[in-house]
Amino acid sequence: MPTRPHSPAAGAQAVSAGSADLIDASHQRSLKYGIAAADEPDFSSPARHVLHEAIEENRFLFQHAAPVMETLYDQIVNTHSMVLLTSARGMVLHSLGDPDFLEKASRVALTPGMDWSERGKGTNAIGTALTEEEALTVHGNQHYLDANKFLTCSCSPIFDPYGQVIGALDVTGDHRSYHQHTLALVRMSAQMIENHMFADIFPKAIRLHFHSRSEFLGTLVEGIAVFSPEGRFLSANRSAQFQFGLSFAALKTHTFQSLFGMPIGALIDLFAGALPAPKQLVMHNGVSVWCRVKIKNPSAWTPPVVSPAVAAPAPAPAFSRKPHFSSLQYLNTGDPQVAAVIHKVRMVAGKDIPVMILGETGTGKDLLAQAIHGDSPRAGQPFVSVNCASIPETLIESELFGYEEGAFTGARKKGAIGKIAQAHGGTLFLDEIGDMPKHLQARLLRVLQERKVSPLGAGKEVDVDVAVVCATHKNLKDMIARGDFREDLYYRLNGLVVRLPALRERTDFETVVQKILQTLCTQGENIQIAPEVMALFKRYAWPGNFRQLHNLLRTAVVMVGCEGSITTEHLPDDFVEELKLDRQAAPTAPLPGPATPTAAGPDAPAATGAPESRGEAFRLQDVALAAMAEALRQHKGNVSAAAKALGVSRNTIYRKKDQLPADLLR
């Protein structure tokens, strides 16, 4: 994030004043990429499923940005402009705009699915803002490609609550209708998206909202800082950084006590009560601010354990101790398979034994990893997650190991600390470890064995102390047999191997649904699930597991409100279509209704009293996939024709793409 975030109005002036240097540097990079100014626009769009996968990968960003994009577009409608959302790599995910200008934009491939990084399009607001991590405007002739010089684009990067660029928000229009205040509007909208993200992340954190003027609490310009129950700094929005006078990186070395001169426990006591009024606190720089505190799970608070390296000089007073909240226990909702997993990981807690979590995509492997960290002696130290599948192969080495200044073309000034070093003293979670490139597996093995890491371009090694948890949905032993995964690394990582059951295999389905509803709405206990809907849920195979269930319930909650009953009319159309396809493919399957007990046998539920056998869901799923495959064969891979023949949407078929033969999806 920027070191000193500007107010929206000041930001527009500040970036404009320094934009010439940014544009010049971008033009130099464009030359090095081998792009010629006379190059024609690249219209080679990726396959539809690539855009769909990118939207799924960026769903957290998309769900928070979409409403803000609508509001932003309302403010610029009929100005020959459009609003765009992109991924952190510059792919356009979504756009809204005036029809006449959308048509013009399509002539230069400014459409969803297209790459607008600097490497792909040269100097442009999206690519350059993402590269520089600064909001800026690229006006007319400042574009590198001649084809784009009829545009004026104002773009701001969007930072996630961890301080990393997660995407970009852009307003593009005809250069003749350029307005100098557009950039300020874009910056404000990007900040609004960032602020919205804080509500859905850090579920057990303490969120402090503050400003020097009380009337600005609850507005876009309020500062938001997030702390762990022990008082460790977790995150801060742009306004908070500005008020602290510290960058995001600098704030990582602080605690609540070092920033406000009081223990986190005193803050909890200060805001005890149902609806406490705003209180005044004094920051480390002597500035007095008005504050409100939001604690999503106040009963989980335990007395602070502050690292001596960052503790304030004065000793903290004693506070009445409350029972420790177990992160692992929160995941134990009654399923015997999950209970067995929790029992095993508790046995090795704090024993320096690596844990490998197996399970399908969406079964909660990341949540289990965080719970393992939360219940370990390292709980007060960093938990650093690395998704080996989502980081481009060209970047994963620098992301993991870090790099020194000048280590490679495009490296940031002063270099960057790698994820492994960031996790020093805490837990390193390697998600989708099966997707780690083979040439990096040897380096990772050496780090784990010697407890030292060498950043790219550095001539020295750095000591690291990390607990390792990894996860995968792949069969690593099969990968070893094929030569795709190192056997020595496998045996270094699998100190304890546990497998999380798929959602369709669990016996605590109704409890899981209720817990999810409670996270989606503070009155979650007042939301009912209609019996026929619950019956549908129990029969469904849930190929996306908890991620799919969470997204479906979130949509239903928005439609029904925090009080009411979720019926089939509140379910997404594609989900209903899948159920319809199941019934078409298996007309003899029983209609939704009360579960019928099955005779004990090899396929019986894992525990007595299970809602119903998941075998039926498997059979329905297999028949539905067979129907899709046959329709695609009949229509020679034409997804639209196959979907029409089956009476479902194309998205329904694309959602099953990983389970269908690749040659059928064209």
C-alpha positions in Angstrom: 0.0 0.0 0.0 1.1 3.6 -0.4 3.2 4.9 2.4 1.1 7.9 3.1 -2.4 7.6 1.6 -3.8 10.9 0.3 -7.3 12.2 0.7 -9.2 11.7 -2.5 -9.0 15.3 -3.7 -5.3 15.7 -2.8 -4.6 12.3 -4.3 -5.7 13.3 -7.7 -3.4 16.3 -7.7 -0.5 14.5 -6.2 -0.6 11.6 -8.8 -1.1 14.0 -11.7 1.9 16.1 -10.6 4.1 13.0 -10.6 2.5 11.1 -13.5 5.0 12.2 -16.1 7.8 10.2 -14.4 5.5 7.2 -14.1 4.5 7.4 -17.7 8.1 7.7 -18.9 9.2 4.7 -16.8 6.3 2.7 -18.2 7.2 3.6 -21.8 10.7 2.3 -21.1 9.3 -1.0 -19.8 7.1 -1.3 -22.9 10.1 -1.0 -25.1 11.8 -3.7 -23.2 8.8 -6.0 -23.6 9.2 -5.8 -27.3 5.9 -4.0 -28.0 5.8 -1.7 -31.0 3.6 1.4 -30.9 2.0 0.5 -34.3 1.0 -3.0 -33.1 -2.6 -3.9 -33.8 -4.9 -4.7 -30.8 -4.7 -8.3 -29.8 -8.2 -9.9 -30.1 -7.1 -13.4 -29.3 -9.4 -13.9 -26.3 -9.0 -16.9 -24.0 -11.5 -19.7 -23.8 -14.7 -18.8 -22.0 -13.8 -21.1 -19.1 -10.5 -19.1 -18.5 -12.5 -16.0 -17.7 -14.9 -18.0 -15.6 -12.0 -19.5 -13.6 -10.5 -16.0 -13.2 -13.8 -14.7 -11.8 -14.0 -17.7 -9.4 -10.4 -17.1 -8.3 -11.2 -13.5 -7.7 -14.7 -14.0 -6.2 -13.8 -12.3 -2.9 -12.8 -9.2 -4.9 -15.7 -9.4 -7.3 -18.4 -9.7 -4.6 -17.2 -6.5 -2.9 -16.4 -4.6 -6.0 -19.6 -5.2 -8.1 -21.9 -3.0 -5.9 -19.4 -0.2 -5.9 -19.0 -0.5 -9.7 -22.7 0.0 -10.0 -22.6 3.1 -7.9 -19.6 4.5 -9.7 -21.2 3.9 -13.1 -24.4 5.8 -11.9 -22.1 8.8 -11.4 -20.6 8.7 -14.9 -23.5 7.4 -17.0 -23.9 9.1 -20.4 -20.4 10.5 -20.4 -19.1 8.1 -23.1 -17.3 6.1 -20.4 -17.1 2.6 -18.8 -16.1 1.1 -15.5 -13.8 -1.9 -15.4 -12.6 -4.3 -12.7 -9.4 -6.3 -13.3 -7.5 -9.0 -11.6 -4.1 -8.3 -10.0 -2.5 -9.6 -13.2 -4.5 -7.2 -15.4 -7.2 -9.4 -16.8 -10.5 -7.6 -17.2 -13.1 -9.4 -15.1 -16.2 -7.2 -15.5 -17.3 -4.0 -17.2 -20.2 -1.5 -17.2 -20.6 1.3 -19.6 -22.5 3.4 -22.1 -23.5 1.1 -25.0 -21.9 3.4 -27.6 -18.6 3.5 -25.8 -18.6 -0.2 -25.0 -18.7 -0.8 -28.8 -15.7 1.5 -29.3 -13.8 -0.2 -26.5 -14.4 -3.6 -28.1 -12.4 -2.4 -31.1 -9.3 -2.3 -29.0 -10.1 -5.5 -27.1 -11.1 -3.6 -23.9 -13.5 -6.4 -22.9 -13.8 -9.0 -20.1 -11.3 -11.8 -20.5 -8.6 -9.7 -22.1 -5.2 -9.0 -20.7 -4.4 -5.3 -20.1 -1.1 -5.7 -18.2 1.8 -3.6 -19.4 3.4 -6.7 -20.9 0.3 -7.2 -23.0 -0.8 -3.6 -23.9 2.2 -1.4 -23.1 1.6 1.8 -21.1 -2.1 2.0 -20.1 -3.8 3.0 -16.8 -4.6 -0.5 -15.7 -1.3 -2.1 -16.4 0.8 0.8 -15.2 -1.3 1.3 -12.0 -0.8 -2.3 -11.1 2.9 -2.2 -11.9 3.5 1.0 -9.9 0.9 0.2 -7.2 -0.2 3.8 -7.6 -3.4 5.4 -8.8 -2.9 7.4 -12.0 -4.4 8.7 -15.3 -3.1 7.8 -18.7 -4.5 10.4 -21.1 -4.6 10.2 -24.9 -1.1 10.2 -26.4 0.4 9.0 -23.1 -0.8 5.5 -24.2 2.0 3.4 -25.7 0.0 1.8 -28.4 -1.3 4.1 -31.1 -4.6 2.2 -31.2 -5.3 3.2 -27.6 -4.6 7.0 -27.9 -8.3 7.9 -28.3 -8.8 6.8 -24.7 -8.3 8.5 -21.3 -8.1 6.0 -18.4 -8.0 6.6 -14.7 -7.2 3.6 -12.6 -6.5 2.8 -8.9 -5.0 -0.5 -7.6 -7.1 -2.3 -5.0 -5.3 -3.6 -1.9 -6.6 -6.5 0.1 -6.7 -6.4 4.0 -3.2 -8.0 4.0 -1.7 -5.1 2.1 -1.3 -7.0 -1.2 -2.7 -5.8 -4.6 -5.7 -7.8 -5.4 -7.0 -6.0 -8.5 -7.7 -2.7 -10.0 -10.7 -0.4 -10.6 -10.7 1.8 -13.8 -12.8 4.4 -15.5 -12.1 4.6 -19.3 -13.6 7.1 -21.7 -13.1 9.1 -24.8 -10.1 11.4 -24.4 -12.2 14.4 -25.5 -14.5 14.0 -22.5 -11.8 13.7 -19.9 -12.6 15.2 -16.5 -9.9 16.1 -14.0 -11.9 14.8 -11.0 -12.4 11.3 -12.4 -9.3 9.9 -10.8 -10.4 11.2 -7.4 -13.7 9.4 -7.9 -11.9 6.2 -8.8 -9.6 6.4 -5.8 -12.6 6.9 -3.5 -14.4 3.9 -5.0 -11.4 1.7 -4.7 -11.0 2.7 -1.0 -14.7 1.9 -0.5 -14.1 -1.6 -1.9 -11.1 -2.0 0.4 -13.1 -0.9 3.5 -15.9 -3.4 2.6 -13.4 -6.2 2.6 -12.6 -5.8 6.3 -16.1 -6.9 7.3 -15.6 -10.4 5.7 -12.1 -11.1 6.9 -10.3 -11.6 10.3 -13.4 -13.2 11.9 -12.0 -13.3 15.4 -10.1 -10.0 15.2 -10.7 -6.7 16.9 -11.6 -3.9 14.4 -10.9 -0.3 15.5 -12.7 2.5 13.6 -11.3 5.9 14.3 -10.9 9.5 13.1 -9.8 12.8 14.7 -13.4 14.1 14.1 -16.2 12.1 15.5 -18.6 13.0 12.7 -16.4 11.2 10.2 -16.8 7.8 12.0 -18.8 5.5 9.7 -17.8 7.4 6.6 -15.4 6.5 3.8 -12.5 8.6 5.4 -12.5 6.8 8.8 -9.5 4.8 9.7 -9.8 1.0 10.2 -7.2 -0.9 12.0 -7.4 -4.6 12.8 -5.7 -6.4 15.7 -5.5 -9.9 16.9 -7.1 -10.8 20.3 -3.5 -10.6 21.7 -3.0 -7.1 20.3 -0.8 -7.9 17.3 -1.3 -5.6 14.3 -3.0 -7.4 11.4 -4.1 -4.8 9.0 -5.1 -1.1 8.3 -6.8 0.7 5.5 -5.4 3.7 3.7 -7.0 6.3 6.0 -5.6 4.5 9.1 -2.1 4.5 7.6 -2.4 8.2 6.9 -3.5 9.0 10.4 -0.8 6.8 12.0 1.8 8.3 9.7 3.2 4.8 9.1 3.2 2.5 6.0 1.6 -0.9 6.1 5.0 -2.5 6.3 6.0 -0.3 9.2 2.8 -1.1 11.0 3.5 -4.8 10.9 6.2 -4.2 13.6 3.6 -2.7 16.0 1.1 -3.9 18.5 -2.0 -2.1 19.8 -0.1 -1.1 22.9 2.8 0.5 21.0 0.3 2.5 18.8 -2.1 3.6 21.5 -0.1 3.3 24.8 -2.5 0.8 26.4 -3.0 -2.9 26.5 -5.6 -4.5 24.2 -7.5 -5.7 27.3 -8.0 -2.2 28.4 -9.6 -1.4 25.1 -12.0 -4.4 25.5 -13.0 -3.1 28.9 -13.4 0.4 27.7 -16.0 -0.7 25.1 -17.8 -3.2 27.2 -21.5 -3.0 26.9 -24.2 -3.3 24.2 -23.8 -0.1 22.3 -21.0 1.9 23.8 -20.6 5.5 22.7 -17.4 6.6 20.8 -14.4 7.1 23.1 -11.3 9.1 22.7 -7.8 7.6 22.5 -4.4 9.1 21.9 -2.2 7.6 19.2 1.6 7.2 19.4 2.1 10.4 17.5 0.1 12.4 20.1 -3.0 12.8 17.9 -6.3 12.3 19.7 -8.9 10.3 17.8 -12.5 9.2 18.3 -13.0 5.5 18.2 -15.5 2.7 17.9 -14.6 -1.0 18.3 -16.1 -4.0 16.6 -15.4 -7.4 18.0 -17.1 -10.2 16.1 -16.4 -12.8 18.8 -15.8 -11.0 22.1 -16.0 -14.1 24.2 -13.0 -15.4 22.3 -10.7 -12.8 23.8 -7.8 -14.0 25.9 -5.2 -11.9 27.8 -2.5 -10.5 25.5 0.8 -12.3 25.0 3.1 -9.7 23.5 6.4 -10.6 21.9 9.3 -8.9 23.9 10.7 -7.6 20.6 7.7 -5.3 20.1 6.3 -4.9 23.6 5.9 -1.4 25.1 8.4 -0.6 27.9 5.7 -0.3 30.6 4.4 -3.6 32.0 0.8 -4.3 31.2 -1.6 -4.5 34.2 -3.3 -7.7 35.1 -6.8 -8.5 33.7 -9.3 -11.1 34.6 -8.6 -14.1 32.5 -11.3 -15.6 30.3 -11.5 -19.2 29.0 -9.3 -19.8 25.9 -11.3 -20.1 22.7 -10.2 -23.2 20.7 -10.1 -22.6 17.0 -10.1 -26.4 16.4 -13.1 -26.9 18.7 -15.0 -24.4 16.6 -14.6 -26.7 13.6 -15.8 -29.7 15.5 -19.5 -29.7 14.7 -20.4 -33.3 15.3 -19.0 -35.3 12.4 -16.9 -38.3 13.7 -14.4 -38.0 10.8 -13.7 -34.4 11.5 -13.5 -35.1 15.3 -10.9 -37.8 14.6 -8.8 -35.3 12.5 -9.0 -32.7 15.3 -7.9 -35.2 17.9 -4.9 -36.2 15.8 -3.7 -32.6 15.1 -4.1 -31.7 18.8 -1.7 -34.6 19.7 1.1 -33.1 17.6 0.5 -29.4 18.5 3.8 -27.7 19.3 5.8 -30.8 18.5 7.5 -29.4 15.3 5.8 -32.2 13.3 4.6 -31.0 9.8 1.0 -31.6 9.0 -0.3 -32.6 5.6 -4.1 -32.0 4.9 -5.7 -34.0 2.2 -9.2 -33.4 0.8 -11.2 -32.2 -2.2 -11.2 -28.6 -3.2 -13.5 -26.5 -0.9 -13.5 -28.9 2.1 -12.0 -26.3 4.4 -8.3 -27.3 4.4 -7.3 -23.6 4.8 -9.6 -23.2 7.8 -8.1 -26.3 9.4 -4.6 -25.0 8.8 -5.5 -21.6 10.5 -7.1 -23.5 13.4 -4.0 -25.6 13.9 -1.9 -22.4 14.1 -4.5 -20.7 16.3 -4.3 -23.6 18.9 -0.5 -23.9 18.8 2.1 -22.1 20.9 2.9 -20.0 17.8 -0.6 -18.5 17.8 0.6 -15.0 18.5 3.0 -15.1 15.6 2.4 -14.8 11.8 0.3 -17.2 9.9 1.4 -17.0 6.2 -0.6 -18.7 3.5 0.8 -19.5 0.0 -1.4 -20.9 -2.6 1.0 -22.7 -4.9 -1.7 -23.0 -7.6 -2.7 -19.4 -7.9 0.7 -17.8 -8.1 2.2 -17.8 -11.7 5.1 -20.2 -12.1 7.3 -17.3 -13.0 6.6 -15.5 -9.7 6.3 -18.3 -7.2 10.1 -18.5 -6.5 10.4 -14.8 -5.7 7.1 -14.9 -3.7 8.4 -17.8 -1.5 12.0 -16.9 -1.1 12.0 -13.2 -1.6 14.6 -11.2 -3.6 17.2 -8.5 -3.3 17.0 -5.2 -5.2 18.0 -5.7 -8.9 17.6 -9.5 -8.7 15.6 -9.5 -12.0 14.0 -7.1 -14.4 11.0 -5.5 -12.8 12.1 -6.2 -9.2 10.9 -3.6 -6.7 13.3 -1.2 -5.2 14.9 -2.5 -1.9 13.7 -6.0 -2.9 11.0 -7.9 -1.1 10.8 -10.3 1.8 9.6 -13.8 0.9 6.6 -15.6 2.3 8.9 -18.1 4.2 10.7 -15.3 6.0 7.4 -13.5 6.7 6.3 -16.7 8.6 9.4 -16.6 10.9 8.3 -17.6 14.4 4.9 -18.7 13.1 3.2 -21.0 10.7 3.8 -21.4 6.9 0.8 -22.9 5.1 1.6 -24.3 1.7 -1.8 -24.7 0.0 -2.1 -26.9 -3.1 1.5 -28.1 -2.6 1.0 -30.5 -5.5 1.1 -27.6 -7.9 4.5 -26.4 -6.8 6.9 -26.4 -9.8 9.4 -29.3 -9.7 12.5 -27.1 -9.9 11.4 -25.3 -6.7 10.7 -28.4 -4.7 14.4 -29.0 -4.1 14.9 -25.5 -2.8 11.9 -25.8 -0.5 13.3 -29.1 0.8 16.6 -27.5 1.6 14.9 -24.7 3.5 12.9 -27.1 5.6 15.9 -29.2 6.4 18.4 -26.4 7.1 16.0 -23.8 8.4 17.7 -21.2 6.3 16.4 -19.2 3.2 18.4 -17.4 0.6 16.5 -14.6 -1.3 17.1 -14.3 -5.0 20.1 -12.2 -5.8 21.3 -12.3 -2.1 24.7 -13.6 -1.1 23.7 -14.6 2.4 21.2 -16.9 4.0 18.6 -15.9 6.6 17.6 -18.1 9.5 13.9 -19.1 9.6 11.9 -20.9 12.2 8.5 -22.0 10.9 5.9 -24.7 11.6 4.8 -26.2 8.3 1.3 -27.2 7.3 0.6 -28.1 3.7 -2.6 -29.2 1.8 -3.5 -30.7 -1.5 -6.4 -32.3 -3.4 -4.0 -34.3 -5.6 -2.6 -37.8 -5.1 1.0 -37.0 -4.4 2.0 -40.7 -4.5 0.8 -40.9 -8.0 2.7 -37.7 -8.8 5.8 -39.2 -7.3 5.4 -42.3 -9.5 5.1 -40.1 -12.6 8.1 -38.0 -11.6 6.1 -34.9 -10.9 6.8 -34.6 -7.2 9.9 -35.3 -5.2 9.7 -38.3 -3.0 12.2 -36.8 -0.4 10.0 -33.6 -0.1 6.9 -35.7 0.3 8.4 -37.6 3.3 9.6 -34.3 4.8 6.1 -32.9 4.7 3.9 -35.8 5.8 4.8 -36.0 9.5 1.0 -36.3 10.2 -1.4 -36.8 7.3 -5.1 -36.2 7.8 -8.0 -36.2 5.4 -10.9 -33.9 5.6 -14.2 -35.5 4.4 -16.1 -34.0 1.5 -19.3 -32.2 2.5 -21.5 -35.0 1.0 -19.8 -37.4 3.4 -20.4 -35.5 6.6 -23.1 -36.3 9.1 -23.3 -32.7 10.6 -24.7 -31.1 7.5 -27.5 -29.1 9.2 -25.1 -27.8 11.9 -22.7 -26.7 9.3 -25.5 -24.9 7.4 -26.5 -23.1 10.6 -23.0 -22.0 11.4 -22.5 -20.6 7.9 -25.8 -18.7 8.2 -24.6 -17.2 11.5 -21.5 -15.8 9.7 -23.6 -14.3 6.9 -26.1 -12.5 9.2 -26.0 -11.5 12.8 -29.5 -12.8 13.2 -28.6 -16.1 11.5 -30.5 -18.1 14.1 -33.7 -16.5 12.8 -33.2 -17.7 9.2 -35.0 -20.9 8.5 -34.4 -23.5 5.7 -37.6 -24.8 4.2 -37.8 -28.6 4.7 -37.9 -29.3 1.0 -34.8 -27.2 0.4 -32.9 -29.0 3.2 -33.9 -32.3 1.6 -32.5 -31.0 -1.8 -29.3 -30.0 0.0 -28.8 -33.4 1.5 -29.3 -35.2 -1.7 -26.9 -32.9 -3.7 -23.3 -34.0 -4.2 -21.7 -30.6 -3.5 -18.8 -30.8 -6.0 -17.6 -27.4 -4.7 -18.0 -28.4 -1.1 -18.1 -25.7 1.5 -17.1 -22.9 -0.9 -20.1 -23.8 -3.1 -22.5 -24.1 -0.1 -21.3 -20.8 1.4 -21.8 -18.9 -1.9 -25.2 -20.4 -2.4 -26.4 -19.5 1.2 -24.9 -16.0 0.9 -27.1 -15.4 -2.2 -30.1 -16.8 -0.5 -29.6 -14.7 2.6 -29.4 -11.5 0.5 -32.7 -12.5 -1.2 -34.6 -13.5 1.9 -33.1 -11.0 4.4 -32.0 -11.9 7.9 -35.4 -13.2 9.0 -37.5 -15.5 7.0 -37.3 -18.9 5.3 -35.1 -19.9 2.4 -37.2 -21.7 -0.2 -36.4 -22.9 -3.7 -37.2 -19.5 -5.2 -34.2 -18.0 -3.3 -31.7 -20.5 -4.8 -29.5 -19.6 -7.7 -30.8 -20.6 -11.1 -27.8 -22.7 -12.1 -28.1 -24.7 -8.9 -31.8 -25.4 -9.5 -30.9 -26.3 -13.1 -28.4 -28.9 -11.9 -31.0 -30.4 -9.7 -33.4 -30.4 -12.6 -30.8 -32.2 -14.7 -30.3 -34.8 -12.0 -34.0 -35.5 -12.0 -34.2 -35.7 -15.8 -31.2 -38.1 -15.9 -32.6 -40.3 -13.2 -36.4 -40.1 -13.3 -36.8 -43.0 -10.9 -34.9 -41.1 -8.2 -37.1 -40.2 -5.2 -38.4 -36.7 -5.1 -37.2 -34.5 -2.2 -38.7 -35.5 1.1 -37.9 -37.1 4.4 -34.9 -39.3 4.5 -35.6 -43.0 4.3 -33.3 -45.2 6.6 -31.2 -47.6 4.6 -30.1 -51.1 5.7 -26.8 -51.4 7.3 -24.1 -52.5 4.9 -20.8 -51.5 3.2 -22.3 -48.3 1.9 -24.1 -47.2 5.1 -23.4 -43.8 6.6 -20.3 -43.5 8.8 -22.4 -42.9 11.9 -25.9 -44.0 12.9 -28.5 -41.3 12.7 -27.0 -39.8 9.5 -29.5 -37.7 7.6 -29.3 -40.1 4.6 -26.8 -42.1 2.6 -24.6 -40.0 0.4 -24.4 -42.9 -2.1 -27.6 -41.6 -3.8 -26.0 -38.2 -4.3 -23.0 -39.9 -5.9 -25.2 -42.0 -8.3 -27.3 -38.9 -9.3 -24.1 -37.0 -9.9 -22.7 -39.7 -12.1 -25.9 -40.0 -14.1 -26.0 -36.2 -14.6 -22.4 -36.1 -15.8 -23.1 -39.0 -18.2 -26.1 -37.0 -19.6 -23.9 -34.0 -20.1 -21.2 -36.0 -21.8 -23.7 -37.7 -24.1 -25.3 -34.3 -25.0 -21.9 -32.8 -25.8 -21.0 -35.8 -28.0 -24.2 -35.5 -29.9 -23.7 -31.8 -30.5 -20.0 -32.2 -31.3 -18.8 -30.3 -28.3 -21.1 -27.3 -28.8 -21.8 -26.3 -25.2 -24.7 -23.9 -26.1 -26.5 -26.6 -28.1 -26.0 -29.3 -25.4 -27.2 -26.9 -22.7 -30.3 -26.1 -24.8 -31.0 -29.8 -25.4 -30.8 -30.5 -21.6 -32.8 -27.5 -20.7 -30.0 -26.0 -18.5 -27.7 -23.0 -18.8 -24.2 -23.2 -20.3 -22.8 -22.2 -16.9 -24.2 -25.4 -15.5 -22.1 -27.4 -17.9 -19.0 -25.3 -17.5 -19.2 -25.7 -13.7 -18.8 -29.5 -14.3 -15.9 -29.0 -16.7 -13.3 -30.6 -14.5 -15.4 -33.8 -14.3 -16.0 -34.1 -18.1 -13.6 -35.3 -20.8 -11.5 -32.3 -21.9 -12.1 -33.0 -25.6 -15.8 -32.4 -25.2 -15.5 -28.8 -24.1 -14.5 -26.6 -27.0 
